């Protein structure tokens, strides 16, 4: 008993020392886990960054011009209705020329064009312009390609005024044209169809005869209306029988 009393024993100090040793062990455990996690992250291979595709300025300009050209072509096709054959031919030739020039520019690149090649391009462009300026064929017009009744009727209405006006140029030549043309256009028809055409022409003949007779009748009849009126005015309507009775005094 006396020994314990002699020694300076402090229970609180012992408890604090024990708690400190436990805290050190916990800190060591947490530190070991954190370092292990860092080691695992270091061991994982990092994904390589995707290479950025570099596009040159010339390529960007070319892509933009191509996009604008496609937009213009799409708008032109959308707004295009029935186009005049000559204008259509000229447009196609111009588009073909532009395509050829673009292909040539792509092949040549930034190199200087040889004078001979430039001359050939000019000659080709001039030939295309001459071809576009050439007269269009009748077969190029859509009206000459009918497929239904209305389109055939439209073709007839288109041709008749053009052909009948030729009679004013020469009645003789127009008569020959009508005769030969009627024969030629009726060749593909059947006999019944030709008879129908003949019946139509006979009806036209009858109508022409009636018109000629009416015109001759108008020319033959004199205008005597005024003379008959004067005769009526001069006619004496007095009854002379009464005067004879009065004068018969014998």
C-alpha positions in Angstrom: 0.0 0.0 0.0 2.8 2.4 0.8 4.4 1.9 -2.6 1.4 3.0 -4.5 1.1 6.0 -2.3 4.7 6.9 -3.0 4.4 6.7 -6.7 2.6 9.5 -8.6 0.0 7.5 -10.5 -2.5 9.5 -12.6 -5.3 7.4 -14.1 -6.3 10.2 -16.5 -2.8 10.2 -18.1 -2.9 6.5 -18.7 -6.3 6.7 -20.3 -5.2 9.5 -22.6 -2.1 7.5 -23.7 -4.2 4.5 -24.6 -6.7 6.6 -26.6 -3.8 8.2 -28.5 -2.4 4.8 -29.5 -5.8 3.8 -30.9 -6.1 7.0 -32.8 -2.7 6.4 -34.3 -3.7 3.0 -35.5 -6.9 4.3 -37.1 -4.9 7.0 -38.9 -2.4 4.5 -40.2 -5.2 2.3 -41.5 -7.0 5.2 -43.3 -3.7 6.4 -44.7 -2.8 2.9 -46.0 -6.2 2.6 -47.7 -5.9 6.0 -49.4 -2.4 5.3 -50.7 -3.5 1.9 -52.0 -6.4 3.7 -53.9 -3.9 6.1 -55.4 -1.7 3.3 -56.5 -4.7 1.5 -58.2 -5.5 4.7 -60.1 -1.9 5.1 -61.2 -1.9 1.5 -62.4 -5.0 2.0 -64.7 -4.0 3.0 -68.2 -5.4 6.4 -69.3 -7.4 6.5 -72.5 -5.6 8.2 -75.3 -7.2 11.5 -76.4 -8.9 11.3 -79.8 -6.8 13.0 -82.5 -8.4 16.2 -83.7 -8.9 16.1 -87.5 -7.4 19.2 -89.0 -9.2 20.6 -92.0 -7.3 23.0 -94.2 -8.8 26.4 -95.1 -9.0 25.4 -98.8 -11.0 22.3 -97.9 -13.4 24.3 -95.8 -13.9 26.8 -98.6 -14.4 23.9 -101.1 -17.0 22.3 -98.8 -18.9 25.5 -98.3 -19.0 26.2 -102.1 -20.2 22.7 -102.7 -23.0 23.1 -100.2 -24.0 26.5 -101.6 -24.0 25.0 -105.1 -26.2 22.1 -104.0 -28.7 24.5 -102.4 -28.9 26.6 -105.5 -29.5 23.5 -107.6 -32.2 22.3 -105.3 -34.0 25.7 -105.3 -33.8 25.8 -109.1 -35.3 22.3 -109.4 -38.1 23.2 -107.0 -39.1 26.4 -108.8 -38.8 24.9 -112.3 -42.1 24.4 -114.1 -42.5 23.9 -117.8 -39.3 25.3 -119.1 -38.7 26.5 -122.6 -36.6 23.8 -124.4 -34.1 26.3 -125.6 -33.7 27.8 -122.1 -33.5 24.3 -120.7 -30.8 23.2 -123.1 -28.8 26.4 -122.4 -29.1 25.8 -118.7 -27.9 22.2 -118.9 -25.0 23.1 -121.1 -24.0 25.9 -118.7 -24.2 23.5 -115.8 -22.1 20.9 -117.7 -19.5 23.6 -118.4 -19.4 24.6 -114.8 -19.0 21.0 -113.7 -16.1 20.5 -116.1 -14.4 23.6 -114.9 -14.8 22.6 -111.3 -13.3 19.1 -112.1 -10.4 20.7 -113.9 -9.8 23.1 -111.0 -9.8 20.2 -108.6 -7.3 18.3 -110.7 -5.0 21.2 -111.3 -5.2 22.7 -107.9 -2.9 25.6 -107.3 -0.8 24.9 -110.3 -0.7 27.3 -113.2 -2.8 26.4 -116.2 -0.9 25.8 -119.4 -1.8 28.2 -122.2 -2.8 25.4 -124.4 -5.2 24.0 -121.8 -6.7 27.4 -121.3 -7.3 27.8 -125.0 -9.0 24.4 -125.2 -11.3 25.4 -122.4 -12.2 28.6 -124.2 -12.9 26.6 -127.4 -15.1 24.2 -125.5 -17.1 26.9 -123.9 -17.6 28.6 -127.2 -18.9 25.3 -128.7 -21.3 24.9 -125.9 -22.6 28.4 -126.3 -23.2 27.8 -130.1 -25.0 24.6 -129.4 -27.3 26.3 -126.9 -28.0 29.1 -129.3 -29.0 26.7 -132.1 -32.7 26.6 -133.0 -34.7 24.2 -130.9 -36.5 21.2 -132.6 -40.3 20.9 -132.5 -39.9 17.5 -130.8 -38.2 19.3 -127.9 -41.5 21.0 -126.9 -43.6 19.2 -124.4 -46.8 20.0 -126.4 -45.7 17.6 -129.1 -45.6 14.7 -126.6 -49.3 14.3 -125.6 -50.4 11.3 -123.6 -54.1 11.9 -122.8 -57.2 13.5 -124.4 -56.7 17.0 -123.0 -53.1 17.1 -124.2 -54.1 15.9 -127.7 -56.8 18.6 -127.8 -54.2 21.2 -126.7 -51.9 20.0 -129.5 -54.8 20.6 -132.0 -55.5 24.0 -130.8 -51.8 24.9 -131.0 -51.4 23.6 -134.6 -54.6 24.8 -136.2 -54.0 28.6 -136.0 -50.4 28.2 -137.2 -51.4 26.1 -140.2 -54.5 27.9 -141.2 -52.7 31.3 -141.3 -50.6 29.8 -144.2 -53.7 30.0 -146.4 -53.2 33.8 -146.4 -49.6 33.3 -147.8 -50.6 31.0 -150.7 -54.1 29.5 -151.1 -52.8 27.1 -153.7 -49.9 25.8 -151.7 -52.1 25.6 -148.6 -54.6 23.5 -150.5 -51.9 21.1 -151.5 -50.6 21.0 -147.9 -54.1 20.2 -146.5 -54.6 17.4 -149.1 -51.3 15.7 -148.6 -51.3 16.3 -144.8 -54.8 14.7 -144.5 -53.6 11.7 -146.4 -50.4 11.3 -144.5 -51.9 11.7 -141.0 -54.7 9.2 -141.9 -52.3 6.4 -142.9 -52.1 4.8 -139.5 -55.9 4.8 -139.1 -58.2 1.9 -139.6 -60.8 1.9 -142.4 -63.6 2.8 -140.0 -61.6 5.6 -138.6 -60.9 6.9 -142.1 -64.6 6.7 -142.9 -65.3 8.9 -139.8 -62.8 11.4 -141.1 -64.5 11.4 -144.6 -67.9 11.9 -142.9 -66.5 14.9 -141.1 -65.2 16.3 -144.4 -68.5 15.7 -146.1 -70.3 17.6 -143.3 -67.9 20.4 -143.8 -68.7 20.4 -147.6 -72.4 20.6 -146.9 -71.9 23.5 -144.6 -69.8 25.3 -147.2 -72.4 24.7 -149.9 -75.2 26.3 -147.7 -73.0 29.3 -147.1 -72.3 29.8 -150.8 -76.0 29.5 -151.7 -77.0 32.0 -149.0 -74.4 34.4 -150.3 -75.6 34.0 -153.9 -79.2 34.6 -152.9 -78.3 37.8 -151.1 -76.6 39.1 -154.2 -79.4 38.2 -156.6 -82.4 39.8 -154.8 -82.8 43.6 -155.7 -83.7 46.1 -153.2 -87.4 47.1 -154.3 -88.8 48.0 -150.9 -88.9 51.8 -151.6 -90.6 51.4 -155.0 -93.4 49.3 -153.7 -94.2 51.9 -151.1 -94.5 54.6 -153.8 -96.9 52.4 -155.8 -99.0 51.8 -152.8 -99.2 55.6 -152.2 -100.3 56.3 -155.8 -102.9 53.6 -156.0 -106.5 55.0 -156.3 -109.0 53.1 -154.2 -112.2 55.2 -155.1 -115.3 53.2 -156.1 -116.5 54.7 -159.4 -119.6 52.6 -159.7 -121.6 55.1 -157.7 -120.6 57.9 -160.1 -121.8 55.9 -163.1 -125.3 55.5 -161.5 -125.6 59.2 -160.9 -124.5 60.2 -164.4 -126.8 57.7 -166.1 -129.7 60.1 -166.5 -130.7 58.8 -169.9 
